[in-house]
């Protein structure tokens, strides 16, 4: 299979693997920083995402891992350092478990470590979100162009969604809606194959699992399970970050990736910006979310009423 890729910089290759429904553009806040750090950055669109065609058979973490392995073999890139986000973070952990595919790995907020009630919460919240995103496609440019709209769309995924660049927000929402593999992958992530681990001492190259302290998709409590299954990994916490640290703190995320994949000491986060919302900030956020939901409802209802009146 031919993968669509975006390449930046020169130096030792570094693979970037996005999450479910996303694209290479998910890495836009950090890709140039990584290239400036002396790496040839190769950001892929996984099968069924962006211009890369979907797999011809079942779509799962296992089959996507097979496809990525074949891509790396074809490109002469076996042993490449890699970074994954969300579903892509789980995918790179699967390749670590298989051995011989990747070098140093950074896994950012990996899925697959939920248990019990966390499973339906993950599945139904994300499924509802993507249905809303698909319904809102005609007015998505207007919604993503303002901070209130971005807050409504990305509150589950970002610690400060209003700060996400509008062009990145629109690109992500277009990609989520267009992916032909999204629904099957979501079902597999929630109810399919479990994430296996690697015994202690079996992972030779550096392995860092990064987690946003304010992740509402893959809850921080799941980090201990990830480390239990990958005991050779080092756990790194991102203060004041949600499910996508590369969005919420791109400079720190880039520094971590460069250090971890080079075998250097990991950067110490500036604990001064740890998320400690005051009562006033919590109230402001709640009001913003309420206004955002009302605004989205109005945007959706107006076109529907217009269509009904024209019938």
Secondary structure in CASP SS format (residue, H / E / C, confidence):
PFRMAT SS
TARGET T0000
AUTHOR 0000-0000-0000
METHOD secondary structure of the structure
MODEL  1
X C 1.00
X C 1.00
X C 1.00
X E 1.00
X E 1.00
X E 1.00
X E 1.00
X E 1.00
X C 1.00
X C 1.00
X C 1.00
X E 1.00
X E 1.00
X E 1.00
X E 1.00
X E 1.00
X E 1.00
X C 1.00
X C 1.00
X C 1.00
X C 1.00
X C 1.00
X C 1.00
X H 1.00
X H 1.00
X H 1.00
X H 1.00
X H 1.00
X H 1.00
X H 1.00
X H 1.00
X H 1.00
X H 1.00
X H 1.00
X H 1.00
X H 1.00
X C 1.00
X C 1.00
X E 1.00
X E 1.00
X E 1.00
X E 1.00
X E 1.00
X E 1.00
X E 1.00
X C 1.00
X C 1.00
X C 1.00
X E 1.00
X C 1.00
X C 1.00
X E 1.00
X C 1.00
X C 1.00
X C 1.00
X C 1.00
X C 1.00
X C 1.00
X C 1.00
X C 1.00
X H 1.00
X H 1.00
X H 1.00
X H 1.00
X H 1.00
X H 1.00
X H 1.00
X H 1.00
X H 1.00
X H 1.00
X H 1.00
X H 1.00
X H 1.00
X H 1.00
X H 1.00
X C 1.00
X C 1.00
X C 1.00
X C 1.00
X E 1.00
X E 1.00
X E 1.00
X E 1.00
X E 1.00
X E 1.00
X C 1.00
X H 1.00
X H 1.00
X H 1.00
X H 1.00
X H 1.00
X H 1.00
X H 1.00
X H 1.00
X H 1.00
X H 1.00
X H 1.00
X H 1.00
X C 1.00
X C 1.00
X C 1.00
X E 1.00
X E 1.00
X E 1.00
X E 1.00
X E 1.00
X E 1.00
X E 1.00
X C 1.00
X C 1.00
X C 1.00
X C 1.00
X C 1.00
X C 1.00
X C 1.00
X C 1.00
X H 1.00
X H 1.00
X H 1.00
X H 1.00
X H 1.00
X H 1.00
X H 1.00
X H 1.00
X H 1.00
X H 1.00
X H 1.00
X H 1.00
X H 1.00
X H 1.00
X H 1.00
X H 1.00
X H 1.00
X H 1.00
X H 1.00
X C 1.00
X H 1.00
X H 1.00
X H 1.00
X H 1.00
X H 1.00
X H 1.00
X H 1.00
X H 1.00
X C 1.00
X C 1.00
X H 1.00
X H 1.00
X H 1.00
X H 1.00
X H 1.00
X H 1.00
X H 1.00
X H 1.00
X C 1.00
X C 1.00
X C 1.00
X C 1.00
X C 1.00
X C 1.00
X H 1.00
X H 1.00
X H 1.00
X C 1.00
X C 1.00
X H 1.00
X H 1.00
X H 1.00
X H 1.00
X H 1.00
X H 1.00
X H 1.00
X H 1.00
X H 1.00
X H 1.00
X H 1.00
X H 1.00
X H 1.00
X C 1.00
X C 1.00
X C 1.00
X H 1.00
X H 1.00
X H 1.00
X H 1.00
X H 1.00
X H 1.00
X H 1.00
X H 1.00
X H 1.00
X H 1.00
X C 1.00
X C 1.00
X C 1.00
X C 1.00
X C 1.00
X C 1.00
X E 1.00
X C 1.00
X C 1.00
X C 1.00
X C 1.00
X C 1.00
X C 1.00
X C 1.00
X C 1.00
X E 1.00
X E 1.00
X E 1.00
X E 1.00
X E 1.00
X E 1.00
X C 1.00
X C 1.00
X C 1.00
X C 1.00
X C 1.00
X C 1.00
X C 1.00
X H 1.00
X H 1.00
X H 1.00
X H 1.00
X H 1.00
X H 1.00
X H 1.00
X H 1.00
X H 1.00
X H 1.00
X E 1.00
X C 1.00
X C 1.00
X C 1.00
X E 1.00
X E 1.00
X E 1.00
X E 1.00
X E 1.00
X C 1.00
X C 1.00
X C 1.00
X C 1.00
X C 1.00
X C 1.00
X H 1.00
X H 1.00
X H 1.00
X H 1.00
X C 1.00
X H 1.00
X H 1.00
X H 1.00
X H 1.00
X H 1.00
X H 1.00
X H 1.00
X H 1.00
X H 1.00
X H 1.00
X H 1.00
X C 1.00
X C 1.00
X C 1.00
X C 1.00
X C 1.00
X C 1.00
X C 1.00
X C 1.00
X C 1.00
X C 1.00
X H 1.00
X H 1.00
X H 1.00
X C 1.00
X C 1.00
X C 1.00
X C 1.00
X C 1.00
X H 1.00
X H 1.00
X H 1.00
X H 1.00
X H 1.00
X H 1.00
X H 1.00
X H 1.00
X H 1.00
X H 1.00
X H 1.00
X H 1.00
X H 1.00
X H 1.00
X H 1.00
X H 1.00
X H 1.00
X H 1.00
X H 1.00
X H 1.00
X H 1.00
X H 1.00
X H 1.00
X H 1.00
X H 1.00
X H 1.00
X H 1.00
X H 1.00
X H 1.00
X H 1.00
X H 1.00
X H 1.00
X C 1.00
END
